[in-house]
Amino acid sequence: MIEEHISTYREEAGELLAELETSLLDLEETPADQDLINRVFRAMHTIKGSGAMFGFDDIAAFTHEVETVFDLVRNGKMVVTKDLLDLTLKSRDHISALLDASAGCGEADQQKGDVLIAGLRRLVPQPAATGGPADKTHELLADTNQPEETQQKTWRIRFQPNRELLLCGSNPVSLINELRSLGSCLVTAHFDAVPLLDALVGEHCYLYWDIILTTVRDEAAIKDVFIFVEDDCQLSIEMIDDLSQDDPTGYKKLGEILVERGDLSPDVLSKVLEQQKPLGEMLVDQGAVTPEKVLSALCEQQHVKGIRQERAAPDSTASIRVPAERLDQLVNLVGEMVTVQARLTQVSNTLGDATFISIAEEVERLTNELRDTALNIRMLPIGSTFSKFKRMVRDLSQELGKEIEMETFGADTEIDKTVIEKLNDPLVHIIRNSIDHGVEKPADRIAAGKPATGAIRLGAEHAGDSVLITIRDDGAGINRDAIRHKAIALGMISPGADLTDQEIYSYIFAPGFSMAAEITNISGRGVGMDVVKRGIEGLRGSIVVDSELGKGTVITLKIPLTLAIIESLLVKIGESHFVLPLGAVEECIELSREDIRAAHGRNLAKVRGHLTPYICLRDQFGIYGARPDIEQIVIVSVQGGRIGFVVDFVVGEHQTVIKPLGVLYQDVKGISGATILGDGSVALIISPGDLARMAETAELAQL
């Protein structure tokens, strides 16, 4: 059980570290934003508290040092500076290294951690009095956080854990002790929920507590104590009002407190007050409340006299965490359901029974809803990926002596988590190239009449069943002529070739192609952009480059929303079926024998006044048999251009559940997967980009 909790902590700590990095980078732009400061503090507080709870003592100790300094910032005793953010970002990396080391992935440099702590302590303002060492951060925090007595507030807290809280590894006593460290504290335990011995489960928590806390800290600091168990308890926090400033000894009566807490109804209170005994004794005799509740109310009554208070509304959130493997299994089962539904529809149409057809249509509707719901569960905002690149832009621009700001838009655009994971490496290569080759140094930008600070804009937007991801910079742009000369020198094109801009730009994705004058640790070895192209096409996406010399470059990625189930076009060649991604299909036209003779042996078709090359899939895949008199050309968009694929028949649209090919067929070019049709036969999924490259390579080999 403890191993499960440790694994959960590692997962949640990783998420908190990602959130911490994003908050710190945002804080660099708006250093006075109190909400961001609180987010940073809470992230570190949770990492520290949960780390100590599950035995990550080194992480808890190091994070405590960083948290202590940021607590000064939160209380207005320090300001956010670039040095503080630099050290905090490096501290975030060190915490990540400690987390990896705890899982057996490498070792963390303890000396680096000591250097970071020393650097953070040097930033702490020194007290006016002399005599203490400069690095006594905790003593300084105690001195600077003692406002006047009038700034103290008293809070009423009811902490009622769920019975299973102990099974999650949490210790309520540790949480209460942490509350004690915030100020003067009175704690009352309630036992009325404890069952008889024969019904008692030793691993369950039956107690709950009322806490009266007087502190200079705010409600957020109190909530921070419970931040790791907020989903596993009922928690109420309210600031209690004083009766009068002129009468510091006055406070609410006992009955008022019990009614206000919800422990007693006004009607019961009125009935009991008709008797002459002391209220607390009468309530206990009547069985209206337990002795512990009366004692707790009396403690509050005595504790809050003379303290001015305000009411604070509790804030609670709820969520559920599901392992990604379960979601993947769910999507796989939905895929199987879609296949069975297609078979059911085909059989019902064949039999022609009206009742059977009606049932099949209802199953189809429900299956489609189930498919959409299951896929939506796996959708994540792409902003979780975008946030990682702000740190990379910040660090690389400093390393290269450049000033670059990164702007993002469309961060809430949702895309399948599997696609997001595979997008990371291509985006890293593109953004690194934009930083290294695109954006100029400040002096060069000023000489060119540009602002000294360059800009990289990263964004996403939905486009049908795909997502368009745009990476735009305002740098030097791409030299079209230089690429052409380099390609000629490498023998990739002939000197007299007439190529469009898009065709020339496509050579930057060729393996080994590099325009860098020298090799650096960032780029220049001719690897990277070819990896980008393979990665994007592996996602069944496309990439388009547009650039203007001296103005900048725009790279647009078109990525499908999901890799599990796609809308496609089902075609037939002989007795074999094939599938083309519908998102890439532009139109279908007929190809007659007369059209073939008019092309004089060249695979070109005249489509709307323009010549479009095509590939005969029958010849490409070696399918024998007689060709029909009129074939079909499916025009597909590939790499910013158009290419046709000749098939015998176009069957129509098809909902395709993608199945990976076996180990023996992983290296087959031109095929990206397979799907099962309603009759149980297999249709291969065509990769238009791979087939286009294969045809181009074969044509160049014949020159």
C-alpha positions as CSV (number, residue, x, y, z in Angstrom):
1,M,0.0,0.0,0.0
2,I,2.8,2.5,0.9
3,E,4.4,1.9,-2.5
4,E,1.2,2.9,-4.2
5,H,1.1,6.2,-2.1
6,I,4.8,6.9,-3.0
7,S,4.0,6.4,-6.7
8,T,1.1,8.8,-6.4
9,Y,3.3,11.3,-4.6
10,R,5.9,11.2,-7.4
11,E,3.2,11.7,-10.0
12,E,1.6,14.6,-8.2
13,A,5.0,16.2,-7.4
14,G,5.8,16.1,-11.1
15,E,2.6,17.9,-11.9
16,L,3.3,20.5,-9.1
17,L,6.8,21.0,-10.5
18,A,5.4,21.7,-13.9
19,E,2.9,24.2,-12.4
20,L,5.6,25.7,-10.3
21,E,7.8,26.4,-13.4
22,T,4.8,27.9,-15.3
23,S,4.0,30.2,-12.3
24,L,7.6,31.3,-11.9
25,L,7.9,32.2,-15.6
26,D,4.6,34.1,-15.4
27,L,5.8,35.8,-12.3
28,E,8.8,37.1,-14.2
29,E,6.4,39.1,-16.4
30,T,4.2,40.3,-13.5
31,P,6.4,40.2,-10.3
32,A,3.8,41.9,-8.2
33,D,1.0,39.4,-8.9
34,Q,-0.1,38.2,-5.5
35,D,-2.1,35.3,-6.9
36,L,1.0,33.9,-8.7
37,I,3.1,34.4,-5.6
38,N,0.5,32.4,-3.6
39,R,0.5,29.6,-6.3
40,V,4.3,29.3,-6.1
41,F,4.1,29.1,-2.3
42,R,1.3,26.5,-2.3
43,A,3.1,24.3,-4.8
44,M,6.2,24.3,-2.7
45,H,4.3,23.8,0.5
46,T,2.5,20.8,-0.9
47,I,5.7,19.2,-2.3
48,K,7.3,19.7,1.1
49,G,4.4,18.5,3.3
50,S,3.6,15.5,1.2
51,G,7.3,14.7,0.8
52,A,7.7,14.6,4.6
53,M,4.6,12.5,4.9
54,F,5.8,9.8,2.6
55,G,9.5,9.7,3.6
56,F,11.1,12.0,1.0
57,D,13.0,13.8,3.7
58,D,15.7,15.3,1.4
59,I,13.0,16.8,-0.8
60,A,11.0,18.2,2.2
61,A,14.1,19.7,3.7
62,F,15.3,21.4,0.6
63,T,11.9,22.6,-0.4
64,H,11.3,24.0,3.1
65,E,14.3,26.3,2.5
66,V,12.9,27.7,-0.7
67,E,9.4,27.9,0.8
68,T,10.7,29.9,3.7
69,V,12.2,32.6,1.5
70,F,9.0,32.8,-0.6
71,D,7.0,33.1,2.5
72,L,8.8,36.4,3.0
73,V,7.8,37.4,-0.5
74,R,4.2,36.4,0.2
75,N,4.1,38.6,3.4
76,G,5.6,41.6,1.6
77,K,9.0,41.4,3.3
78,M,10.8,40.7,0.0
79,V,10.2,41.6,-3.6
80,V,10.4,39.3,-6.6
81,T,13.7,39.9,-8.5
82,K,15.4,38.2,-11.5
83,D,18.0,36.7,-9.1
84,L,15.3,35.2,-6.9
85,L,13.5,33.7,-10.0
86,D,16.8,32.3,-11.4
87,L,17.6,30.6,-8.1
88,T,14.0,29.4,-7.7
89,L,13.9,27.9,-11.2
90,K,17.2,26.1,-10.5
91,S,15.8,24.9,-7.2
92,R,12.8,23.5,-9.0
93,D,15.2,21.6,-11.3
94,H,17.0,20.3,-8.2
95,I,13.8,19.1,-6.6
96,S,13.0,17.3,-9.9
97,A,16.5,15.7,-9.8
98,L,15.9,14.6,-6.2
99,L,12.6,13.1,-7.2
100,D,14.2,11.2,-10.1
101,A,17.0,10.0,-7.8
102,S,14.5,8.6,-5.4
103,A,13.1,6.4,-8.2
104,G,16.6,5.2,-9.1
105,C,17.0,7.4,-12.1
106,G,20.5,9.0,-11.7
107,E,21.8,10.8,-8.7
108,A,21.2,14.3,-7.4
109,D,24.1,16.7,-6.7
110,Q,23.8,17.5,-3.0
111,Q,26.5,20.2,-3.3
112,K,24.4,22.0,-5.9
113,G,21.5,22.0,-3.5
114,D,23.7,23.6,-0.8
115,V,24.8,26.3,-3.2
116,L,21.2,27.1,-4.1
117,I,20.2,27.3,-0.4
118,A,23.2,29.6,0.3
119,G,22.2,31.8,-2.7
120,L,18.6,32.1,-1.6
121,R,19.7,33.0,2.0
122,R,21.9,35.8,0.6
123,L,18.8,37.4,-1.0
124,V,17.0,37.6,2.4
125,P,17.0,41.2,3.8
126,Q,19.1,41.4,6.9
127,P,17.6,42.6,10.2
128,A,18.7,46.0,11.5
129,A,20.3,44.5,14.7
130,T,23.6,42.9,14.5
131,G,24.8,39.7,16.1
132,G,23.1,37.0,14.1
133,P,24.5,35.2,11.1
134,A,23.2,36.3,7.7
135,D,21.8,33.0,6.8
136,K,19.5,32.5,9.7
137,T,16.5,32.6,7.5
138,H,14.1,31.0,10.0
139,E,14.9,33.5,12.8
140,L,14.4,36.4,10.4
141,L,11.1,35.0,9.3
142,A,10.0,34.8,12.9
143,D,11.1,38.4,13.5
144,T,9.5,39.9,10.4
145,N,6.2,38.1,10.7
146,Q,5.1,39.5,14.0
147,P,2.5,42.2,13.1
148,E,0.8,44.2,15.8
149,E,-1.8,42.5,17.9
150,T,-4.7,44.2,16.1
151,Q,-3.8,42.3,13.0
152,Q,-4.5,39.0,14.6
153,K,-7.6,37.0,13.6
154,T,-9.3,34.1,15.2
155,W,-10.6,31.3,13.0
156,R,-13.0,28.5,13.8
157,I,-12.0,25.3,12.0
158,R,-13.9,22.0,11.8
159,F,-11.8,19.2,10.4
160,Q,-13.7,16.0,9.7
161,P,-11.6,13.4,7.8
162,N,-13.2,10.7,5.7
163,R,-12.9,7.4,7.4
164,E,-10.4,6.1,4.8
165,L,-8.0,9.0,5.3
166,L,-5.5,6.9,7.2
167,L,-5.4,4.4,4.3
168,C,-4.1,7.2,2.1
169,G,-1.1,7.6,4.3
170,S,-2.2,10.9,5.9
171,N,-1.8,11.6,9.6
172,P,-4.5,14.0,11.1
173,V,-2.3,14.6,14.2
174,S,0.5,16.0,12.0
175,L,-1.9,18.4,10.3
176,I,-3.2,19.6,13.7
177,N,0.3,20.1,15.0
178,E,1.1,22.2,11.9
179,L,-1.9,24.4,12.7
180,R,-0.5,24.8,16.2
181,S,2.7,26.3,14.6
182,L,0.6,29.1,13.1
183,G,-0.5,30.7,16.4
184,S,-2.4,30.2,19.6
185,C,-4.6,27.1,19.2
186,L,-7.3,25.2,21.1
187,V,-8.2,21.7,19.9
188,T,-11.3,19.7,20.9
189,A,-11.8,16.1,19.7
190,H,-15.2,14.6,19.0
191,F,-15.9,10.9,19.7
192,D,-19.6,10.6,18.9
193,A,-18.9,8.9,15.5
194,V,-16.8,6.1,17.1
195,P,-18.8,2.8,16.8
196,L,-19.0,-0.1,19.2
197,L,-16.0,-2.3,19.4
198,D,-17.4,-5.1,17.3
199,A,-18.1,-2.7,14.5
200,L,-14.9,-0.7,14.7
201,V,-12.3,-1.0,11.9
202,G,-8.8,-0.3,13.1
203,E,-7.7,1.4,9.8
204,H,-10.6,3.9,9.8
205,C,-10.6,7.4,11.3
206,Y,-13.7,8.0,13.4
207,L,-12.6,11.2,15.2
208,Y,-13.1,14.8,14.1
209,W,-11.9,18.0,15.6
210,D,-12.9,21.6,16.3
211,I,-10.0,24.0,16.3
212,I,-10.0,27.6,17.5
213,L,-6.9,29.3,16.1
214,T,-5.6,32.9,16.7
215,T,-3.0,33.8,14.1
216,V,-1.6,36.6,12.0
217,R,-1.8,34.4,9.0
218,D,-4.6,34.5,6.5
219,E,-7.1,31.9,5.4
220,A,-4.9,30.7,2.6
221,A,-2.2,29.7,5.1
222,I,-4.7,27.6,7.0
223,K,-5.9,26.0,3.8
224,D,-2.3,25.2,2.9
225,V,-2.1,22.9,5.9
226,F,-4.9,20.7,4.5
227,I,-4.1,21.1,0.8
228,F,-3.0,17.5,0.4
229,V,-6.1,16.1,2.1
230,E,-8.8,18.5,0.9
231,D,-10.5,15.9,-1.2
232,D,-10.5,13.4,1.7
233,C,-12.2,15.4,4.4
234,Q,-14.9,17.8,5.2
235,L,-13.3,21.1,6.1
236,S,-14.9,24.4,7.2
237,I,-13.0,27.5,8.0
238,E,-14.6,30.7,9.2
239,M,-13.4,33.9,10.8
240,I,-15.4,34.7,13.9
241,D,-16.9,38.2,14.6
242,D,-16.4,40.1,17.8
243,L,-19.4,41.6,19.5
244,S,-17.9,45.1,20.1
245,Q,-14.5,46.9,20.2
246,D,-15.7,48.8,23.2
247,D,-16.5,45.6,25.2
248,P,-13.4,43.3,24.7
249,T,-14.8,40.8,27.2
250,G,-18.0,40.2,25.4
251,Y,-18.6,37.4,22.9
252,K,-21.4,35.2,21.6
253,K,-23.4,33.2,24.1
254,L,-23.0,29.4,24.2
255,G,-26.3,28.7,22.5
256,E,-25.5,31.2,19.7
257,I,-22.2,29.4,19.0
258,L,-23.8,26.0,18.8
259,V,-26.6,27.2,16.5
260,E,-24.1,29.0,14.3
261,R,-22.0,25.9,14.0
262,G,-25.0,23.8,13.0
263,D,-24.6,21.5,16.0
264,L,-28.0,22.7,17.4
265,S,-31.3,23.8,15.9
266,P,-32.9,27.1,17.1
267,D,-36.1,25.2,18.0
268,V,-34.3,22.8,20.3
269,L,-32.4,25.7,21.8
270,S,-35.7,27.6,22.6
271,K,-37.2,24.6,24.2
272,V,-34.2,23.9,26.4
273,L,-33.9,27.6,27.4
274,E,-37.4,27.4,29.0
275,Q,-35.8,25.3,31.7
276,Q,-33.8,26.8,34.6
277,K,-30.6,24.7,34.5
278,P,-27.3,26.0,33.1
279,L,-27.5,25.8,29.3
280,G,-24.6,23.5,28.7
281,E,-25.8,21.0,31.4
282,M,-29.4,21.2,30.1
283,L,-28.3,20.5,26.5
284,V,-26.3,17.5,27.6
285,D,-29.2,16.2,29.7
286,Q,-31.6,16.5,26.8
287,G,-29.2,14.6,24.6
288,A,-29.2,17.6,22.1
289,V,-25.4,17.7,21.9
290,T,-22.5,15.7,23.3
291,P,-20.4,17.0,26.2
292,E,-17.5,17.4,23.8
293,K,-19.5,19.8,21.6
294,V,-20.4,21.9,24.6
295,L,-16.8,21.9,25.8
296,S,-15.6,23.0,22.3
297,A,-18.1,25.8,22.2
298,L,-17.1,27.0,25.6
299,C,-13.4,27.0,24.5
300,E,-14.3,29.2,21.6
301,Q,-16.4,31.5,23.7
302,Q,-13.5,32.1,26.1
303,H,-10.8,32.2,23.4
304,V,-12.2,34.9,21.1
305,K,-13.2,37.6,23.6
306,G,-11.7,40.9,22.5
307,I,-10.6,39.8,19.0
308,R,-12.2,41.4,15.9
309,Q,-13.2,38.9,13.2
310,E,-14.8,38.6,9.8
311,R,-16.7,35.8,8.2
312,A,-14.7,33.8,5.5
313,A,-16.4,31.4,3.1
314,P,-15.0,27.9,2.8
315,D,-13.6,26.8,-0.5
316,S,-13.6,23.2,-1.5
317,T,-12.8,21.4,-4.7
318,A,-13.2,17.8,-5.8
319,S,-11.5,15.8,-8.5
320,I,-10.7,12.2,-9.4
321,R,-7.4,10.7,-10.7
322,V,-7.5,7.9,-13.2
323,P,-4.4,6.0,-14.4
324,A,-3.7,6.6,-18.1
325,E,-3.5,2.9,-18.7
326,R,-7.2,2.6,-17.8
327,L,-8.2,5.3,-20.2
328,D,-6.1,3.6,-22.9
329,Q,-7.9,0.3,-22.2
330,L,-11.3,2.1,-22.3
331,V,-10.5,3.6,-25.7
332,N,-9.3,0.2,-27.0
333,L,-12.6,-1.4,-25.9
334,V,-14.5,1.4,-27.5
335,G,-12.6,0.7,-30.7
336,E,-13.6,-2.9,-30.6
337,M,-17.2,-1.8,-30.0
338,V,-17.0,0.4,-33.1
339,T,-15.8,-2.6,-35.2
340,V,-18.6,-4.8,-33.9
341,Q,-21.2,-2.1,-34.5
342,A,-20.0,-1.8,-38.1
343,R,-20.4,-5.5,-38.6
344,L,-23.9,-5.4,-37.0
345,T,-24.9,-2.6,-39.4
346,Q,-23.7,-4.5,-42.4
347,V,-25.4,-7.7,-41.3
348,S,-28.7,-5.9,-40.6
349,N,-28.6,-4.2,-44.0
350,T,-28.0,-7.5,-45.7
351,L,-30.9,-9.3,-43.9
352,G,-33.2,-6.3,-44.6
353,D,-35.3,-6.9,-41.4
354,A,-36.8,-3.6,-40.3
355,T,-36.6,-4.4,-36.6
356,F,-33.0,-5.6,-36.9
357,I,-32.1,-2.4,-38.8
358,S,-33.7,-0.2,-36.2
359,I,-31.8,-1.9,-33.4
360,A,-28.5,-1.6,-35.4
361,E,-29.2,2.2,-35.9
362,E,-29.8,2.6,-32.2
363,V,-26.6,0.7,-31.4
364,E,-24.7,2.9,-33.9
365,R,-26.0,6.1,-32.2
366,L,-25.0,4.9,-28.7
367,T,-21.6,3.7,-30.0
368,N,-20.9,7.0,-31.5
369,E,-21.8,8.8,-28.3
370,L,-19.6,6.4,-26.3
371,R,-16.7,6.9,-28.7
372,D,-16.9,10.7,-28.5
373,T,-17.2,10.5,-24.7
374,A,-14.2,8.1,-24.3
375,L,-12.0,10.2,-26.6
376,N,-13.0,13.4,-24.9
377,I,-11.8,11.9,-21.5
378,R,-8.3,11.6,-23.0
379,M,-8.3,15.1,-24.3
380,L,-5.9,17.5,-22.5
381,P,-5.3,21.2,-23.0
382,I,-2.2,21.7,-25.2
383,G,-1.2,24.4,-22.8
384,S,0.4,21.8,-20.6
385,T,3.0,21.3,-23.4
386,F,3.3,25.0,-24.3
387,S,4.2,25.9,-20.7
388,K,7.4,23.8,-20.9
389,F,8.8,25.8,-23.8
390,K,8.8,29.2,-21.9
391,R,11.6,27.9,-19.7
392,M,13.5,26.6,-22.7
393,V,13.2,30.0,-24.6
394,R,14.3,31.8,-21.4
395,D,17.4,29.7,-20.8
396,L,18.6,29.4,-24.5
397,S,18.1,33.1,-25.2
398,Q,20.3,33.9,-22.2
399,E,22.9,31.4,-23.3
400,L,23.0,32.9,-26.8
401,G,23.0,36.5,-25.6
402,K,19.6,37.2,-27.2
403,E,16.5,38.9,-25.9
404,I,13.4,36.8,-26.7
405,E,9.9,36.9,-25.4
406,M,7.6,33.9,-25.9
407,E,3.9,34.4,-26.4
408,T,1.3,31.6,-26.5
409,F,-2.3,31.5,-27.6
410,G,-4.9,28.8,-27.7
411,A,-3.5,27.0,-24.7
412,D,-7.0,25.6,-23.9
413,T,-7.2,23.8,-27.2
414,E,-7.7,20.2,-26.4
415,I,-6.0,17.3,-28.1
416,D,-5.5,13.6,-27.3
417,K,-2.9,13.0,-24.6
418,T,-1.0,10.5,-26.8
419,V,-0.6,13.1,-29.5
420,I,0.6,15.7,-26.9
421,E,3.2,13.3,-25.7
422,K,4.6,12.7,-29.2
423,L,4.5,16.4,-30.1
424,N,7.1,17.4,-27.5
425,D,10.2,16.5,-29.4
426,P,9.2,18.0,-32.8
427,L,8.3,21.3,-31.1
428,V,11.5,21.3,-29.1
429,H,13.5,21.1,-32.4
430,I,11.5,23.8,-34.1
431,I,11.7,26.3,-31.3
432,R,15.4,25.7,-30.8
433,N,16.0,26.4,-34.4
434,S,13.9,29.6,-34.2
435,I,16.0,30.7,-31.3
436,D,19.3,29.8,-32.8
437,H,18.8,30.6,-36.5
438,G,15.7,32.8,-36.6
439,V,15.8,35.5,-34.0
440,E,18.9,37.8,-34.3
441,K,21.0,39.3,-31.5
442,P,19.9,42.7,-30.1
443,A,22.5,44.7,-32.0
444,D,21.6,43.1,-35.3
445,R,17.9,43.6,-34.8
446,I,18.4,47.3,-34.0
447,A,20.6,47.7,-37.1
448,A,17.7,46.1,-39.1
449,G,15.2,48.6,-37.6
450,K,13.6,46.0,-35.3
451,P,13.0,46.1,-31.5
452,A,16.0,44.7,-29.6
453,T,13.7,42.0,-28.1
454,G,12.6,39.3,-30.5
455,A,9.4,37.4,-30.3
456,I,8.4,33.7,-30.7
457,R,4.6,33.1,-30.9
458,L,3.4,29.6,-30.3
459,G,-0.3,28.8,-30.6
460,A,-3.0,26.2,-31.4
461,E,-6.5,26.2,-32.9
462,H,-9.0,23.6,-34.0
463,A,-9.5,23.0,-37.7
464,G,-12.2,20.4,-38.2
465,D,-10.9,17.0,-36.9
466,S,-7.4,18.4,-36.7
467,V,-5.4,21.0,-34.7
468,L,-3.2,23.7,-36.3
469,I,-0.1,24.5,-34.3
470,T,1.7,27.6,-35.4
471,I,5.3,28.6,-34.5
472,R,6.0,32.1,-35.7
473,D,9.1,34.2,-35.1
474,D,10.0,37.8,-36.2
475,G,13.6,36.9,-37.0
476,A,15.8,36.9,-40.1
477,G,13.7,34.5,-42.1
478,I,14.9,31.7,-44.4
479,N,17.1,32.5,-47.4
480,R,15.4,30.7,-50.2
481,D,18.4,31.1,-52.6
482,A,20.8,29.8,-50.0
483,I,18.7,26.6,-49.5
484,R,18.5,26.1,-53.3
485,H,22.3,26.4,-53.7
486,K,23.0,24.1,-50.8
487,A,20.5,21.5,-52.2
488,I,22.2,21.8,-55.7
489,A,25.6,21.3,-54.0
490,L,24.4,18.2,-52.2
491,G,23.0,16.8,-55.5
492,M,19.4,16.9,-54.3
493,I,18.1,19.0,-57.2
494,S,19.4,19.8,-60.7
495,P,20.6,23.5,-61.3
496,G,17.8,24.1,-63.8
497,A,14.9,22.7,-61.7
498,D,11.9,25.0,-61.5
499,L,10.7,24.8,-57.9
500,T,8.1,26.7,-55.8
501,D,9.0,28.3,-52.5
502,Q,7.3,25.4,-50.6
503,E,9.3,22.8,-52.5
504,I,12.6,24.6,-51.7
505,Y,11.7,25.1,-48.1
506,S,10.9,21.3,-47.9
507,Y,14.7,20.6,-48.2
508,I,15.4,21.9,-44.7
509,F,13.7,18.6,-43.6
510,A,16.1,16.4,-45.6
511,P,18.4,14.2,-43.5
512,G,21.9,15.8,-43.1
513,F,20.8,19.2,-44.5
514,S,22.0,22.2,-42.5
515,M,22.5,25.8,-43.2
516,A,24.5,26.5,-40.0
517,A,28.0,28.0,-40.5
518,E,29.3,26.3,-37.4
519,I,28.3,23.5,-35.1
520,T,27.1,24.5,-31.7
521,N,25.6,22.6,-28.8
522,I,22.2,23.7,-30.0
523,S,22.3,23.0,-33.7
524,G,24.3,22.7,-36.9
525,R,24.9,18.9,-37.3
526,G,22.1,18.4,-39.9
527,V,19.9,16.4,-37.6
528,G,16.7,17.7,-36.0
529,M,14.4,19.0,-38.8
530,D,14.3,15.6,-40.4
531,V,13.4,14.2,-37.0
532,V,10.6,16.8,-36.9
533,K,9.2,15.7,-40.2
534,R,9.3,12.0,-39.3
535,G,7.7,12.8,-36.0
536,I,4.8,14.8,-37.4
537,E,4.2,12.3,-40.2
538,G,4.2,9.6,-37.6
539,L,1.2,11.4,-36.1
540,R,-0.4,11.4,-39.6
541,G,0.1,15.1,-39.7
542,S,1.7,17.6,-42.1
543,I,4.1,20.5,-41.8
544,V,4.2,23.7,-43.9
545,V,6.9,26.4,-43.9
546,D,6.4,30.0,-44.9
547,S,9.1,32.6,-44.6
548,E,9.9,36.2,-45.7
549,L,13.6,37.2,-45.6
550,G,14.2,39.7,-42.9
551,K,10.7,39.5,-41.6
552,G,10.4,36.1,-40.0
553,T,9.2,32.5,-40.4
554,V,6.0,30.7,-39.8
555,I,5.9,26.9,-39.4
556,T,2.4,25.3,-39.3
557,L,1.8,21.8,-38.1
558,K,-1.5,20.1,-38.8
559,I,-2.1,17.3,-36.3
560,P,-5.1,15.0,-35.9
561,L,-7.1,15.3,-32.7
562,T,-6.6,11.6,-31.8
563,L,-4.7,8.6,-33.0
564,A,-7.2,6.0,-31.9
565,I,-10.2,6.5,-34.2
566,I,-10.3,8.6,-37.3
567,E,-12.7,9.5,-40.1
568,S,-11.4,8.0,-43.4
569,L,-12.2,7.3,-47.0
570,L,-12.5,3.6,-47.8
571,V,-11.3,2.6,-51.3
572,K,-11.0,-0.7,-53.2
573,I,-8.4,-2.1,-55.6
574,G,-9.2,-5.5,-56.9
575,E,-10.4,-7.5,-53.9
576,S,-8.4,-5.4,-51.5
577,H,-9.6,-2.5,-49.4
578,F,-7.5,0.5,-48.3
579,V,-8.1,3.5,-46.1
580,L,-7.0,7.1,-46.7
581,P,-7.2,9.7,-43.8
582,L,-10.3,11.8,-44.7
583,G,-8.8,15.0,-43.3
584,A,-6.1,15.0,-46.1
585,V,-8.6,14.2,-48.9
586,E,-9.6,17.2,-51.0
587,E,-11.6,15.7,-53.9
588,C,-12.1,12.6,-56.1
589,I,-12.2,12.6,-59.9
590,E,-12.5,10.0,-62.6
591,L,-9.6,8.7,-64.7
592,S,-10.5,7.2,-68.0
593,R,-8.4,5.3,-70.6
594,E,-8.6,8.4,-72.8
595,D,-7.1,10.6,-70.0
596,I,-4.2,8.1,-69.6
597,R,-3.5,8.2,-73.4
598,A,-3.6,12.0,-73.4
599,A,-0.8,12.1,-70.7
600,H,1.6,10.2,-73.1
601,G,2.8,7.8,-70.5
602,R,3.2,10.3,-67.7
603,N,1.3,10.0,-64.4
604,L,-0.3,13.5,-64.7
605,A,-4.0,14.5,-64.6
606,K,-5.5,17.8,-65.5
607,V,-7.6,18.9,-62.5
608,R,-9.3,22.3,-62.7
609,G,-6.8,23.6,-65.1
610,H,-3.7,22.4,-63.2
611,L,-1.6,19.3,-63.7
612,T,-1.6,17.0,-60.7
613,P,0.8,14.1,-60.4
614,Y,-0.7,10.8,-59.3
615,I,0.4,7.4,-58.1
616,C,-1.3,4.2,-59.3
617,L,-1.7,2.2,-56.1
618,R,-2.4,-1.0,-58.1
619,D,1.1,-0.8,-59.6
620,Q,2.6,0.5,-56.3
621,F,1.4,-2.5,-54.3
622,G,1.7,-5.1,-57.1
623,I,-2.0,-6.0,-57.3
624,Y,-2.8,-8.1,-60.3
625,G,-6.0,-8.2,-62.3
626,A,-7.8,-6.2,-64.9
627,R,-8.2,-2.5,-64.4
628,P,-11.7,-1.0,-64.7
629,D,-12.3,1.2,-67.7
630,I,-12.9,4.2,-65.5
631,E,-10.8,4.5,-62.3
632,Q,-10.9,7.0,-59.5
633,I,-8.2,9.5,-58.5
634,V,-8.3,10.6,-54.8
635,I,-6.6,14.0,-54.6
636,V,-4.8,14.4,-51.3
637,S,-2.9,17.3,-49.7
638,V,0.7,16.3,-49.0
639,Q,3.5,18.6,-47.7
640,G,1.7,21.7,-48.9
641,G,1.1,20.3,-52.4
642,R,-1.4,18.0,-54.1
643,I,-1.0,14.4,-55.3
644,G,-3.4,11.8,-56.5
645,F,-3.8,8.2,-55.7
646,V,-5.5,6.0,-58.4
647,V,-7.9,3.3,-57.1
648,D,-10.5,1.1,-58.7
649,F,-13.5,2.3,-56.6
650,V,-14.2,4.8,-53.9
651,V,-16.5,3.0,-51.4
652,G,-17.2,6.0,-49.2
653,E,-16.5,7.5,-45.7
654,H,-15.6,5.0,-43.0
655,Q,-15.0,5.3,-39.3
656,T,-11.6,3.7,-38.8
657,V,-10.3,2.1,-35.6
658,I,-6.5,2.1,-36.0
659,K,-4.7,-1.1,-35.3
660,P,-0.9,-1.2,-35.3
661,L,0.9,-3.5,-37.7
662,G,2.8,-6.5,-36.3
663,V,6.5,-6.6,-35.6
664,L,7.2,-8.1,-39.0
665,Y,5.5,-5.3,-40.9
666,Q,6.7,-2.3,-38.9
667,D,9.2,-1.2,-41.6
668,V,6.8,-1.4,-44.5
669,K,6.8,1.9,-46.3
670,G,3.6,3.6,-47.3
671,I,1.4,1.8,-44.7
672,S,0.8,3.3,-41.3
673,G,-1.6,0.7,-39.8
674,A,-4.7,-1.4,-40.4
675,T,-8.3,-1.5,-39.5
676,I,-11.0,-4.3,-39.4
677,L,-14.0,-3.8,-41.6
678,G,-17.6,-4.8,-40.8
679,D,-17.2,-8.2,-42.6
680,G,-14.1,-9.1,-40.6
681,S,-11.6,-8.4,-43.4
682,V,-8.6,-6.2,-43.0
683,A,-8.0,-2.8,-44.7
684,L,-4.6,-1.2,-44.7
685,I,-4.2,2.5,-43.8
686,I,-2.2,4.4,-46.4
687,S,0.4,6.9,-45.5
688,P,0.2,9.6,-48.3
689,G,3.4,11.3,-47.2
690,D,5.5,8.1,-47.4
691,L,4.1,7.1,-50.7
692,A,4.8,10.6,-52.2
693,R,8.4,10.4,-51.0
694,M,8.8,6.9,-52.4
695,A,7.5,8.0,-55.8
696,E,9.8,11.1,-55.7
697,T,12.8,9.0,-54.8
698,A,12.0,6.5,-57.6
699,E,11.7,9.3,-60.1
700,L,15.0,10.9,-59.1
701,A,16.7,7.5,-59.5
702,Q,15.6,7.3,-63.1
703,L,17.1,10.7,-64.0
